[in-house]
Amino acid sequence: MKILYKPFAIVFALIAARIGKSVFKALWSAIDDADPPKASAPHASFGKVVAAAALEAVTMASVGAAADRASAQVFYHLTGAWPGSDEDTR
């Protein structure tokens, strides 16, 4: 069943990446009017760079986890089999 699940996981991961970027940009715009600074930006403060990276990481991980769970639930709804091994369910 894992081979049948892969297309679901890939599609949901691509969608999650786009949603995650949008959510991060929306959250960052609530914090600061400027774009989030890159680590190599010469005039950005250390704290601002680290805060932007941390917010981006949390956002992307959360949206990714939600997409993984949603893809597993959709697969289960369509096939009646939960993707993954038995160890994953314990």
PyMOL Python script that loads the backbone (N, CA, C, O; Angstrom):
from pymol import cmd

cmd.read_pdbstr("""\
ATOM      1  N   MET A   1       0.812  -1.206   0.000  1.00  0.00           N
ATOM      2  CA  MET A   1       0.000   0.000   0.000  1.00  0.00           C
ATOM      3  C   MET A   1       0.855   1.270   0.000  1.00  0.00           C
ATOM      4  O   MET A   1       0.404   2.337  -0.416  1.00  0.00           O
ATOM      5  N   LYS A   2       2.096   1.135   0.473  1.00  0.00           N
ATOM      6  CA  LYS A   2       2.943   2.326   0.523  1.00  0.00           C
ATOM      7  C   LYS A   2       3.188   2.896  -0.865  1.00  0.00           C
ATOM      8  O   LYS A   2       3.264   4.114  -1.027  1.00  0.00           O
ATOM      9  N   ILE A   3       3.311   2.040  -1.863  1.00  0.00           N
ATOM     10  CA  ILE A   3       3.572   2.522  -3.220  1.00  0.00           C
ATOM     11  C   ILE A   3       2.369   3.301  -3.762  1.00  0.00           C
ATOM     12  O   ILE A   3       2.536   4.254  -4.522  1.00  0.00           O
ATOM     13  N   LEU A   4       1.173   2.899  -3.375  1.00  0.00           N
ATOM     14  CA  LEU A   4      -0.023   3.635  -3.795  1.00  0.00           C
ATOM     15  C   LEU A   4      -0.169   4.958  -3.045  1.00  0.00           C
ATOM     16  O   LEU A   4      -0.790   5.899  -3.540  1.00  0.00           O
ATOM     17  N   TYR A   5       0.404   5.015  -1.858  1.00  0.00           N
ATOM     18  CA  TYR A   5       0.287   6.217  -1.031  1.00  0.00           C
ATOM     19  C   TYR A   5       1.233   7.333  -1.488  1.00  0.00           C
ATOM     20  O   TYR A   5       0.937   8.510  -1.282  1.00  0.00           O
ATOM     21  N   LYS A   6       2.350   6.984  -2.098  1.00  0.00           N
ATOM     22  CA  LYS A   6       3.364   7.971  -2.484  1.00  0.00           C
ATOM     23  C   LYS A   6       2.803   9.141  -3.298  1.00  0.00           C
ATOM     24  O   LYS A   6       3.123  10.287  -2.982  1.00  0.00           O
ATOM     25  N   PRO A   7       1.979   8.910  -4.332  1.00  0.00           N
ATOM     26  CA  PRO A   7       1.439  10.059  -5.080  1.00  0.00           C
ATOM     27  C   PRO A   7       0.635  11.016  -4.209  1.00  0.00           C
ATOM     28  O   PRO A   7       0.713  12.231  -4.387  1.00  0.00           O
ATOM     29  N   PHE A   8      -0.141  10.472  -3.265  1.00  0.00           N
ATOM     30  CA  PHE A   8      -0.891  11.331  -2.349  1.00  0.00           C
ATOM     31  C   PHE A   8       0.065  12.193  -1.532  1.00  0.00           C
ATOM     32  O   PHE A   8      -0.129  13.401  -1.394  1.00  0.00           O
ATOM     33  N   ALA A   9       1.086  11.559  -0.999  1.00  0.00           N
ATOM     34  CA  ALA A   9       2.042  12.272  -0.150  1.00  0.00           C
ATOM     35  C   ALA A   9       2.770  13.361  -0.930  1.00  0.00           C
ATOM     36  O   ALA A   9       2.983  14.456  -0.409  1.00  0.00           O
ATOM     37  N   ILE A  10       3.147  13.075  -2.154  1.00  0.00           N
ATOM     38  CA  ILE A  10       3.873  14.065  -2.969  1.00  0.00           C
ATOM     39  C   ILE A  10       2.981  15.260  -3.287  1.00  0.00           C
ATOM     40  O   ILE A  10       3.401  16.407  -3.138  1.00  0.00           O
ATOM     41  N   VAL A  11       1.767  14.998  -3.720  1.00  0.00           N
ATOM     42  CA  VAL A  11       0.852  16.098  -4.056  1.00  0.00           C
ATOM     43  C   VAL A  11       0.555  16.949  -2.826  1.00  0.00           C
ATOM     44  O   VAL A  11       0.589  18.178  -2.897  1.00  0.00           O
ATOM     45  N   PHE A  12       0.266  16.308  -1.711  1.00  0.00           N
ATOM     46  CA  PHE A  12      -0.027  17.056  -0.493  1.00  0.00           C
ATOM     47  C   PHE A  12       1.197  17.833  -0.002  1.00  0.00           C
ATOM     48  O   PHE A  12       1.050  18.926   0.545  1.00  0.00           O
ATOM     49  N   ALA A  13       2.391  17.291  -0.187  1.00  0.00           N
ATOM     50  CA  ALA A  13       3.610  18.001   0.221  1.00  0.00           C
ATOM     51  C   ALA A  13       3.834  19.254  -0.626  1.00  0.00           C
ATOM     52  O   ALA A  13       4.240  20.292  -0.105  1.00  0.00           O
ATOM     53  N   LEU A  14       3.573  19.159  -1.912  1.00  0.00           N
ATOM     54  CA  LEU A  14       3.716  20.329  -2.785  1.00  0.00           C
ATOM     55  C   LEU A  14       2.704  21.419  -2.416  1.00  0.00           C
ATOM     56  O   LEU A  14       3.033  22.605  -2.385  1.00  0.00           O
ATOM     57  N   ILE A  15       1.490  21.000  -2.143  1.00  0.00           N
ATOM     58  CA  ILE A  15       0.463  21.957  -1.719  1.00  0.00           C
ATOM     59  C   ILE A  15       0.841  22.579  -0.377  1.00  0.00           C
ATOM     60  O   ILE A  15       0.681  23.783  -0.179  1.00  0.00           O
ATOM     61  N   ALA A  16       1.343  21.757   0.542  1.00  0.00           N
ATOM     62  CA  ALA A  16       1.734  22.250   1.866  1.00  0.00           C
ATOM     63  C   ALA A  16       2.863  23.262   1.770  1.00  0.00           C
ATOM     64  O   ALA A  16       2.877  24.233   2.526  1.00  0.00           O
ATOM     65  N   ALA A  17       3.804  23.063   0.869  1.00  0.00           N
ATOM     66  CA  ALA A  17       4.902  24.007   0.721  1.00  0.00           C
ATOM     67  C   ALA A  17       4.394  25.381   0.291  1.00  0.00           C
ATOM     68  O   ALA A  17       4.846  26.406   0.802  1.00  0.00           O
ATOM     69  N   ARG A  18       3.465  25.394  -0.636  1.00  0.00           N
ATOM     70  CA  ARG A  18       2.893  26.685  -1.078  1.00  0.00           C
ATOM     71  C   ARG A  18       2.078  27.349   0.029  1.00  0.00           C
ATOM     72  O   ARG A  18       2.174  28.557   0.245  1.00  0.00           O
ATOM     73  N   ILE A  19       1.286  26.556   0.715  1.00  0.00           N
ATOM     74  CA  ILE A  19       0.482  27.105   1.809  1.00  0.00           C
ATOM     75  C   ILE A  19       1.394  27.598   2.930  1.00  0.00           C
ATOM     76  O   ILE A  19       1.167  28.671   3.490  1.00  0.00           O
ATOM     77  N   GLY A  20       2.417  26.826   3.255  1.00  0.00           N
ATOM     78  CA  GLY A  20       3.349  27.215   4.309  1.00  0.00           C
ATOM     79  C   GLY A  20       4.038  28.533   4.016  1.00  0.00           C
ATOM     80  O   GLY A  20       4.183  29.372   4.905  1.00  0.00           O
ATOM     81  N   LYS A  21       4.463  28.721   2.774  1.00  0.00           N
ATOM     82  CA  LYS A  21       5.100  29.989   2.393  1.00  0.00           C
ATOM     83  C   LYS A  21       4.122  31.148   2.534  1.00  0.00           C
ATOM     84  O   LYS A  21       4.483  32.220   3.021  1.00  0.00           O
ATOM     85  N   SER A  22       2.888  30.929   2.106  1.00  0.00           N
ATOM     86  CA  SER A  22       1.876  31.986   2.217  1.00  0.00           C
ATOM     87  C   SER A  22       1.569  32.332   3.667  1.00  0.00           C
ATOM     88  O   SER A  22       1.447  33.504   4.024  1.00  0.00           O
ATOM     89  N   VAL A  23       1.446  31.308   4.494  1.00  0.00           N
ATOM     90  CA  VAL A  23       1.158  31.536   5.918  1.00  0.00           C
ATOM     91  C   VAL A  23       2.318  32.276   6.576  1.00  0.00           C
ATOM     92  O   VAL A  23       2.105  33.203   7.358  1.00  0.00           O
ATOM     93  N   PHE A  24       3.542  31.867   6.261  1.00  0.00           N
ATOM     94  CA  PHE A  24       4.709  32.542   6.825  1.00  0.00           C
ATOM     95  C   PHE A  24       4.750  34.010   6.416  1.00  0.00           C
ATOM     96  O   PHE A  24       4.990  34.883   7.251  1.00  0.00           O
ATOM     97  N   LYS A  25       4.518  34.282   5.144  1.00  0.00           N
ATOM     98  CA  LYS A  25       4.539  35.682   4.684  1.00  0.00           C
ATOM     99  C   LYS A  25       3.449  36.499   5.370  1.00  0.00           C
ATOM    100  O   LYS A  25       3.665  37.662   5.710  1.00  0.00           O
ATOM    101  N   ALA A  26       2.285  35.900   5.572  1.00  0.00           N
ATOM    102  CA  ALA A  26       1.195  36.604   6.253  1.00  0.00           C
ATOM    103  C   ALA A  26       1.552  36.872   7.714  1.00  0.00           C
ATOM    104  O   ALA A  26       1.304  37.962   8.229  1.00  0.00           O
ATOM    105  N   LEU A  27       2.134  35.876   8.377  1.00  0.00           N
ATOM    106  CA  LEU A  27       2.531  36.066   9.774  1.00  0.00           C
ATOM    107  C   LEU A  27       3.641  37.109   9.887  1.00  0.00           C
ATOM    108  O   LEU A  27       3.614  37.952  10.783  1.00  0.00           O
ATOM    109  N   TRP A  28       4.615  37.052   8.981  1.00  0.00           N
ATOM    110  CA  TRP A  28       5.715  38.006   9.052  1.00  0.00           C
ATOM    111  C   TRP A  28       5.229  39.425   8.766  1.00  0.00           C
ATOM    112  O   TRP A  28       5.722  40.378   9.369  1.00  0.00           O
ATOM    113  N   SER A  29       4.272  39.576   7.856  1.00  0.00           N
ATOM    114  CA  SER A  29       3.762  40.919   7.554  1.00  0.00           C
ATOM    115  C   SER A  29       3.026  41.508   8.753  1.00  0.00           C
ATOM    116  O   SER A  29       2.929  42.729   8.873  1.00  0.00           O
ATOM    117  N   ALA A  30       2.511  40.667   9.635  1.00  0.00           N
ATOM    118  CA  ALA A  30       1.880  41.165  10.862  1.00  0.00           C
ATOM    119  C   ALA A  30       2.931  41.644  11.855  1.00  0.00           C
ATOM    120  O   ALA A  30       2.641  42.477  12.715  1.00  0.00           O
ATOM    121  N   ILE A  31       4.154  41.121  11.742  1.00  0.00           N
ATOM    122  CA  ILE A  31       5.241  41.487  12.654  1.00  0.00           C
ATOM    123  C   ILE A  31       6.010  42.690  12.139  1.00  0.00           C
ATOM    124  O   ILE A  31       6.333  43.601  12.900  1.00  0.00           O
ATOM    125  N   ASP A  32       6.308  42.691  10.826  1.00  0.00           N
ATOM    126  CA  ASP A  32       7.160  43.723  10.246  1.00  0.00           C
ATOM    127  C   ASP A  32       6.672  44.033   8.838  1.00  0.00           C
ATOM    128  O   ASP A  32       6.221  43.142   8.119  1.00  0.00           O
ATOM    129  N   ASP A  33       6.762  45.301   8.448  1.00  0.00           N
ATOM    130  CA  ASP A  33       6.328  45.709   7.113  1.00  0.00           C
ATOM    131  C   ASP A  33       7.308  45.276   6.026  1.00  0.00           C
ATOM    132  O   ASP A  33       6.906  45.079   4.879  1.00  0.00           O
ATOM    133  N   ALA A  34       8.572  45.127   6.366  1.00  0.00           N
ATOM    134  CA  ALA A  34       9.588  44.731   5.387  1.00  0.00           C
ATOM    135  C   ALA A  34       9.556  43.219   5.172  1.00  0.00           C
ATOM    136  O   ALA A  34       8.989  42.469   5.967  1.00  0.00           O
ATOM    137  N   ASP A  35      10.176  42.800   4.086  1.00  0.00           N
ATOM    138  CA  ASP A  35      10.305  41.368   3.832  1.00  0.00           C
ATOM    139  C   ASP A  35      11.175  40.737   4.906  1.00  0.00           C
ATOM    140  O   ASP A  35      12.004  41.422   5.506  1.00  0.00           O
ATOM    141  N   PRO A  36      11.002  39.431   5.162  1.00  0.00           N
ATOM    142  CA  PRO A  36      11.856  38.776   6.159  1.00  0.00           C
ATOM    143  C   PRO A  36      13.319  38.814   5.697  1.00  0.00           C
ATOM    144  O   PRO A  36      13.606  38.565   4.526  1.00  0.00           O
ATOM    145  N   PRO A  37      14.232  39.123   6.609  1.00  0.00           N
ATOM    146  CA  PRO A  37      15.632  39.243   6.209  1.00  0.00           C
ATOM    147  C   PRO A  37      16.290  37.881   5.981  1.00  0.00           C
ATOM    148  O   PRO A  37      15.972  36.900   6.652  1.00  0.00           O
ATOM    149  N   LYS A  38      17.192  37.847   5.039  1.00  0.00           N
ATOM    150  CA  LYS A  38      18.009  36.657   4.808  1.00  0.00           C
ATOM    151  C   LYS A  38      19.154  36.673   5.809  1.00  0.00           C
ATOM    152  O   LYS A  38      19.476  37.727   6.356  1.00  0.00           O
ATOM    153  N   ALA A  39      19.763  35.546   6.055  1.00  0.00           N
ATOM    154  CA  ALA A  39      20.864  35.461   7.009  1.00  0.00           C
ATOM    155  C   ALA A  39      22.064  36.286   6.561  1.00  0.00           C
ATOM    156  O   ALA A  39      22.846  36.747   7.393  1.00  0.00           O
ATOM    157  N   SER A  40      22.213  36.473   5.263  1.00  0.00           N
ATOM    158  CA  SER A  40      23.356  37.230   4.751  1.00  0.00           C
ATOM    159  C   SER A  40      23.060  38.708   4.547  1.00  0.00           C
ATOM    160  O   SER A  40      23.897  39.434   4.011  1.00  0.00           O
ATOM    161  N   ALA A  41      21.886  39.166   4.966  1.00  0.00           N
ATOM    162  CA  ALA A  41      21.543  40.588   4.813  1.00  0.00           C
ATOM    163  C   ALA A  41      22.459  41.432   5.701  1.00  0.00           C
ATOM    164  O   ALA A  41      22.526  41.199   6.907  1.00  0.00           O
ATOM    165  N   PRO A  42      23.157  42.401   5.128  1.00  0.00           N
ATOM    166  CA  PRO A  42      24.162  43.136   5.898  1.00  0.00           C
ATOM    167  C   PRO A  42      23.595  44.052   6.977  1.00  0.00           C
ATOM    168  O   PRO A  42      24.262  44.289   7.984  1.00  0.00           O
ATOM    169  N   HIS A  43      22.396  44.568   6.799  1.00  0.00           N
ATOM    170  CA  HIS A  43      21.879  45.556   7.747  1.00  0.00           C
ATOM    171  C   HIS A  43      20.777  45.010   8.665  1.00  0.00           C
ATOM    172  O   HIS A  43      20.207  45.755   9.463  1.00  0.00           O
ATOM    173  N   ALA A  44      20.486  43.736   8.554  1.00  0.00           N
ATOM    174  CA  ALA A  44      19.464  43.136   9.421  1.00  0.00           C
ATOM    175  C   ALA A  44      20.092  42.771  10.761  1.00  0.00           C
ATOM    176  O   ALA A  44      21.235  42.320  10.830  1.00  0.00           O
ATOM    177  N   SER A  45      19.327  42.973  11.811  1.00  0.00           N
ATOM    178  CA  SER A  45      19.845  42.625  13.130  1.00  0.00           C
ATOM    179  C   SER A  45      19.838  41.103  13.313  1.00  0.00           C
ATOM    180  O   SER A  45      19.073  40.382  12.673  1.00  0.00           O
ATOM    181  N   PHE A  46      20.707  40.649  14.198  1.00  0.00           N
ATOM    182  CA  PHE A  46      20.833  39.217  14.479  1.00  0.00           C
ATOM    183  C   PHE A  46      19.503  38.650  14.967  1.00  0.00           C
ATOM    184  O   PHE A  46      19.073  37.589  14.517  1.00  0.00           O
ATOM    185  N   GLY A  47      18.862  39.354  15.878  1.00  0.00           N
ATOM    186  CA  GLY A  47      17.596  38.892  16.441  1.00  0.00           C
ATOM    187  C   GLY A  47      16.497  38.778  15.397  1.00  0.00           C
ATOM    188  O   GLY A  47      15.703  37.838  15.421  1.00  0.00           O
ATOM    189  N   LYS A  48      16.454  39.742  14.479  1.00  0.00           N
ATOM    190  CA  LYS A  48      15.424  39.727  13.442  1.00  0.00           C
ATOM    191  C   LYS A  48      15.639  38.556  12.476  1.00  0.00           C
ATOM    192  O   LYS A  48      14.680  37.915  12.047  1.00  0.00           O
ATOM    193  N   VAL A  49      16.889  38.288  12.141  1.00  0.00           N
ATOM    194  CA  VAL A  49      17.195  37.167  11.247  1.00  0.00           C
ATOM    195  C   VAL A  49      16.820  35.844  11.909  1.00  0.00           C
ATOM    196  O   VAL A  49      16.212  34.981  11.276  1.00  0.00           O
ATOM    197  N   VAL A  50      17.179  35.685  13.176  1.00  0.00           N
ATOM    198  CA  VAL A  50      16.877  34.447  13.890  1.00  0.00           C
ATOM    199  C   VAL A  50      15.367  34.295  14.093  1.00  0.00           C
ATOM    200  O   VAL A  50      14.833  33.194  13.957  1.00  0.00           O
ATOM    201  N   ALA A  51      14.684  35.383  14.413  1.00  0.00           N
ATOM    202  CA  ALA A  51      13.231  35.319  14.597  1.00  0.00           C
ATOM    203  C   ALA A  51      12.533  34.940  13.300  1.00  0.00           C
ATOM    204  O   ALA A  51      11.598  34.138  13.313  1.00  0.00           O
ATOM    205  N   ALA A  52      12.967  35.497  12.195  1.00  0.00           N
ATOM    206  CA  ALA A  52      12.357  35.164  10.904  1.00  0.00           C
ATOM    207  C   ALA A  52      12.590  33.695  10.563  1.00  0.00           C
ATOM    208  O   ALA A  52      11.679  33.013  10.094  1.00  0.00           O
ATOM    209  N   ALA A  53      13.799  33.212  10.798  1.00  0.00           N
ATOM    210  CA  ALA A  53      14.106  31.806  10.504  1.00  0.00           C
ATOM    211  C   ALA A  53      13.305  30.866  11.406  1.00  0.00           C
ATOM    212  O   ALA A  53      12.810  29.835  10.950  1.00  0.00           O
ATOM    213  N   ALA A  54      13.179  31.218  12.673  1.00  0.00           N
ATOM    214  CA  ALA A  54      12.429  30.378  13.608  1.00  0.00           C
ATOM    215  C   ALA A  54      10.944  30.343  13.246  1.00  0.00           C
ATOM    216  O   ALA A  54      10.323  29.281  13.268  1.00  0.00           O
ATOM    217  N   LEU A  55      10.382  31.492  12.917  1.00  0.00           N
ATOM    218  CA  LEU A  55       8.971  31.548  12.537  1.00  0.00           C
ATOM    219  C   LEU A  55       8.732  30.761  11.253  1.00  0.00           C
ATOM    220  O   LEU A  55       7.727  30.062  11.126  1.00  0.00           O
ATOM    221  N   GLU A  56       9.645  30.874  10.317  1.00  0.00           N
ATOM    222  CA  GLU A  56       9.509  30.128   9.071  1.00  0.00           C
ATOM    223  C   GLU A  56       9.593  28.621   9.320  1.00  0.00           C
ATOM    224  O   GLU A  56       8.823  27.855   8.741  1.00  0.00           O
ATOM    225  N   ALA A  57      10.507  28.200  10.164  1.00  0.00           N
ATOM    226  CA  ALA A  57      10.666  26.775  10.466  1.00  0.00           C
ATOM    227  C   ALA A  57       9.427  26.212  11.151  1.00  0.00           C
ATOM    228  O   ALA A  57       8.950  25.134  10.794  1.00  0.00           O
ATOM    229  N   VAL A  58       8.913  26.934  12.126  1.00  0.00           N
ATOM    230  CA  VAL A  58       7.712  26.478  12.834  1.00  0.00           C
ATOM    231  C   VAL A  58       6.520  26.417  11.885  1.00  0.00           C
ATOM    232  O   VAL A  58       5.746  25.460  11.915  1.00  0.00           O
ATOM    233  N   THR A  59       6.374  27.424  11.056  1.00  0.00           N
ATOM    234  CA  THR A  59       5.255  27.470  10.119  1.00  0.00           C
ATOM    235  C   THR A  59       5.331  26.318   9.121  1.00  0.00           C
ATOM    236  O   THR A  59       4.344  25.617   8.901  1.00  0.00           O
ATOM    237  N   MET A  60       6.497  26.126   8.523  1.00  0.00           N
ATOM    238  CA  MET A  60       6.643  25.083   7.512  1.00  0.00           C
ATOM    239  C   MET A  60       6.478  23.687   8.128  1.00  0.00           C
ATOM    240  O   MET A  60       5.861  22.813   7.518  1.00  0.00           O
ATOM    241  N   ALA A  61       7.020  23.475   9.318  1.00  0.00           N
ATOM    242  CA  ALA A  61       6.880  22.170   9.970  1.00  0.00           C
ATOM    243  C   ALA A  61       5.431  21.883  10.340  1.00  0.00           C
ATOM    244  O   ALA A  61       4.956  20.760  10.171  1.00  0.00           O
ATOM    245  N   SER A  62       4.732  22.886  10.841  1.00  0.00           N
ATOM    246  CA  SER A  62       3.328  22.707  11.234  1.00  0.00           C
ATOM    247  C   SER A  62       2.447  22.420  10.028  1.00  0.00           C
ATOM    248  O   SER A  62       1.625  21.504  10.058  1.00  0.00           O
ATOM    249  N   VAL A  63       2.615  23.193   8.980  1.00  0.00           N
ATOM    250  CA  VAL A  63       1.812  22.985   7.774  1.00  0.00           C
ATOM    251  C   VAL A  63       2.173  21.643   7.139  1.00  0.00           C
ATOM    252  O   VAL A  63       1.296  20.945   6.629  1.00  0.00           O
ATOM    253  N   GLY A  64       3.442  21.282   7.165  1.00  0.00           N
ATOM    254  CA  GLY A  64       3.860  19.984   6.624  1.00  0.00           C
ATOM    255  C   GLY A  64       3.245  18.824   7.388  1.00  0.00           C
ATOM    256  O   GLY A  64       2.793  17.851   6.784  1.00  0.00           O
ATOM    257  N   ALA A  65       3.223  18.918   8.704  1.00  0.00           N
ATOM    258  CA  ALA A  65       2.626  17.865   9.520  1.00  0.00           C
ATOM    259  C   ALA A  65       1.125  17.765   9.262  1.00  0.00           C
ATOM    260  O   ALA A  65       0.579  16.665   9.183  1.00  0.00           O
ATOM    261  N   ALA A  66       0.465  18.902   9.131  1.00  0.00           N
ATOM    262  CA  ALA A  66      -0.971  18.894   8.832  1.00  0.00           C
ATOM    263  C   ALA A  66      -1.239  18.261   7.471  1.00  0.00           C
ATOM    264  O   ALA A  66      -2.209  17.519   7.311  1.00  0.00           O
ATOM    265  N   ALA A  67      -0.391  18.548   6.497  1.00  0.00           N
ATOM    266  CA  ALA A  67      -0.558  17.963   5.163  1.00  0.00           C
ATOM    267  C   ALA A  67      -0.296  16.465   5.179  1.00  0.00           C
ATOM    268  O   ALA A  67      -1.005  15.707   4.517  1.00  0.00           O
ATOM    269  N   ASP A  68       0.717  16.028   5.929  1.00  0.00           N
ATOM    270  CA  ASP A  68       0.995  14.594   6.044  1.00  0.00           C
ATOM    271  C   ASP A  68      -0.207  13.865   6.640  1.00  0.00           C
ATOM    272  O   ASP A  68      -0.617  12.810   6.156  1.00  0.00           O
ATOM    273  N   ARG A  69      -0.750  14.441   7.682  1.00  0.00           N
ATOM    274  CA  ARG A  69      -1.902  13.822   8.337  1.00  0.00           C
ATOM    275  C   ARG A  69      -3.120  13.815   7.407  1.00  0.00           C
ATOM    276  O   ARG A  69      -3.839  12.819   7.324  1.00  0.00           O
ATOM    277  N   ALA A  70      -3.344  14.924   6.717  1.00  0.00           N
ATOM    278  CA  ALA A  70      -4.484  15.008   5.804  1.00  0.00           C
ATOM    279  C   ALA A  70      -4.346  14.016   4.653  1.00  0.00           C
ATOM    280  O   ALA A  70      -5.328  13.388   4.257  1.00  0.00           O
ATOM    281  N   SER A  71      -3.144  13.872   4.118  1.00  0.00           N
ATOM    282  CA  SER A  71      -2.961  12.923   3.015  1.00  0.00           C
ATOM    283  C   SER A  71      -3.197  11.489   3.495  1.00  0.00           C
ATOM    284  O   SER A  71      -3.778  10.684   2.767  1.00  0.00           O
ATOM    285  N   ALA A  72      -2.759  11.167   4.697  1.00  0.00           N
ATOM    286  CA  ALA A  72      -2.996   9.834   5.241  1.00  0.00           C
ATOM    287  C   ALA A  72      -4.492   9.589   5.439  1.00  0.00           C
ATOM    288  O   ALA A  72      -4.986   8.500   5.150  1.00  0.00           O
ATOM    289  N   GLN A  73      -5.209  10.598   5.929  1.00  0.00           N
ATOM    290  CA  GLN A  73      -6.646  10.444   6.145  1.00  0.00           C
ATOM    291  C   GLN A  73      -7.406  10.311   4.831  1.00  0.00           C
ATOM    292  O   GLN A  73      -8.342   9.517   4.736  1.00  0.00           O
ATOM    293  N   VAL A  74      -7.013  11.079   3.819  1.00  0.00           N
ATOM    294  CA  VAL A  74      -7.660  10.968   2.509  1.00  0.00           C
ATOM    295  C   VAL A  74      -7.402   9.581   1.919  1.00  0.00           C
ATOM    296  O   VAL A  74      -8.312   8.951   1.381  1.00  0.00           O
ATOM    297  N   PHE A  75      -6.173   9.117   2.022  1.00  0.00           N
ATOM    298  CA  PHE A  75      -5.832   7.788   1.518  1.00  0.00           C
ATOM    299  C   PHE A  75      -6.646   6.715   2.236  1.00  0.00           C
ATOM    300  O   PHE A  75      -7.166   5.797   1.603  1.00  0.00           O
ATOM    301  N   TYR A  76      -6.755   6.832   3.546  1.00  0.00           N
ATOM    302  CA  TYR A  76      -7.533   5.874   4.323  1.00  0.00           C
ATOM    303  C   TYR A  76      -9.011   5.913   3.928  1.00  0.00           C
ATOM    304  O   TYR A  76      -9.657   4.871   3.814  1.00  0.00           O
ATOM    305  N   HIS A  77      -9.531   7.102   3.725  1.00  0.00           N
ATOM    306  CA  HIS A  77     -10.940   7.254   3.342  1.00  0.00           C
ATOM    307  C   HIS A  77     -11.199   6.609   1.977  1.00  0.00           C
ATOM    308  O   HIS A  77     -12.241   5.988   1.768  1.00  0.00           O
ATOM    309  N   LEU A  78     -10.248   6.759   1.049  1.00  0.00           N
ATOM    310  CA  LEU A  78     -10.434   6.225  -0.298  1.00  0.00           C
ATOM    311  C   LEU A  78     -10.180   4.722  -0.397  1.00  0.00           C
ATOM    312  O   LEU A  78     -10.842   4.031  -1.171  1.00  0.00           O
ATOM    313  N   THR A  79      -9.218   4.210   0.390  1.00  0.00           N
ATOM    314  CA  THR A  79      -8.824   2.812   0.237  1.00  0.00           C
ATOM    315  C   THR A  79      -9.227   1.912   1.402  1.00  0.00           C
ATOM    316  O   THR A  79      -9.342   0.699   1.231  1.00  0.00           O
ATOM    317  N   GLY A  80      -9.439   2.483   2.566  1.00  0.00           N
ATOM    318  CA  GLY A  80      -9.738   1.684   3.742  1.00  0.00           C
ATOM    319  C   GLY A  80      -8.500   1.152   4.437  1.00  0.00           C
ATOM    320  O   GLY A  80      -8.610   0.434   5.430  1.00  0.00           O
ATOM    321  N   ALA A  81      -7.318   1.495   3.929  1.00  0.00           N
ATOM    322  CA  ALA A  81      -6.057   1.045   4.529  1.00  0.00           C
ATOM    323  C   ALA A  81      -5.255   2.269   4.964  1.00  0.00           C
ATOM    324  O   ALA A  81      -5.088   3.222   4.204  1.00  0.00           O
ATOM    325  N   TRP A  82      -4.768   2.225   6.191  1.00  0.00           N
ATOM    326  CA  TRP A  82      -3.944   3.329   6.694  1.00  0.00           C
ATOM    327  C   TRP A  82      -2.521   3.174   6.149  1.00  0.00           C
ATOM    328  O   TRP A  82      -1.936   2.097   6.258  1.00  0.00           O
ATOM    329  N   PRO A  83      -1.962   4.235   5.566  1.00  0.00           N
ATOM    330  CA  PRO A  83      -0.602   4.124   5.030  1.00  0.00           C
ATOM    331  C   PRO A  83       0.422   4.033   6.157  1.00  0.00           C
ATOM    332  O   PRO A  83       0.231   4.612   7.227  1.00  0.00           O
ATOM    333  N   GLY A  84       1.485   3.320   5.916  1.00  0.00           N
ATOM    334  CA  GLY A  84       2.533   3.209   6.917  1.00  0.00           C
ATOM    335  C   GLY A  84       2.582   1.840   7.537  1.00  0.00           C
ATOM    336  O   GLY A  84       1.749   0.978   7.257  1.00  0.00           O
ATOM    337  N   SER A  85       3.557   1.656   8.373  1.00  0.00           N
ATOM    338  CA  SER A  85       3.748   0.362   9.012  1.00  0.00           C
ATOM    339  C   SER A  85       2.964   0.278  10.313  1.00  0.00           C
ATOM    340  O   SER A  85       2.419   1.272  10.792  1.00  0.00           O
ATOM    341  N   ASP A  86       2.916  -0.921  10.874  1.00  0.00           N
ATOM    342  CA  ASP A  86       2.225  -1.133  12.141  1.00  0.00           C
ATOM    343  C   ASP A  86       2.906  -0.398  13.286  1.00  0.00           C
ATOM    344  O   ASP A  86       2.248   0.005  14.245  1.00  0.00           O
ATOM    345  N   GLU A  87       4.232  -0.220  13.193  1.00  0.00           N
ATOM    346  CA  GLU A  87       4.958   0.485  14.253  1.00  0.00           C
ATOM    347  C   GLU A  87       4.551   1.945  14.320  1.00  0.00           C
ATOM    348  O   GLU A  87       4.637   2.561  15.383  1.00  0.00           O
ATOM    349  N   ASP A  88       4.099   2.525  13.175  1.00  0.00           N
ATOM    350  CA  ASP A  88       3.681   3.923  13.158  1.00  0.00           C
ATOM    351  C   ASP A  88       2.421   4.158  13.967  1.00  0.00           C
ATOM    352  O   ASP A  88       2.194   5.268  14.449  1.00  0.00           O
ATOM    353  N   THR A  89       1.603   3.138  14.121  1.00  0.00           N
ATOM    354  CA  THR A  89       0.318   3.311  14.789  1.00  0.00           C
ATOM    355  C   THR A  89       0.398   3.095  16.289  1.00  0.00           C
ATOM    356  O   THR A  89      -0.585   3.316  16.996  1.00  0.00           O
ATOM    357  N   ARG A  90       1.531   2.675  16.780  1.00  0.00           N
ATOM    358  CA  ARG A  90       1.651   2.393  18.223  1.00  0.00           C
ATOM    359  C   ARG A  90       2.151   3.586  18.965  1.00  0.00           C
ATOM    360  O   ARG A  90       2.313   3.531  20.185  1.00  0.00           O
TER     361      ARG A  90
END
""", "prot")
cmd.dss("prot")
cmd.show_as("cartoon", "prot")
cmd.util.cbc("prot")
cmd.orient("prot")
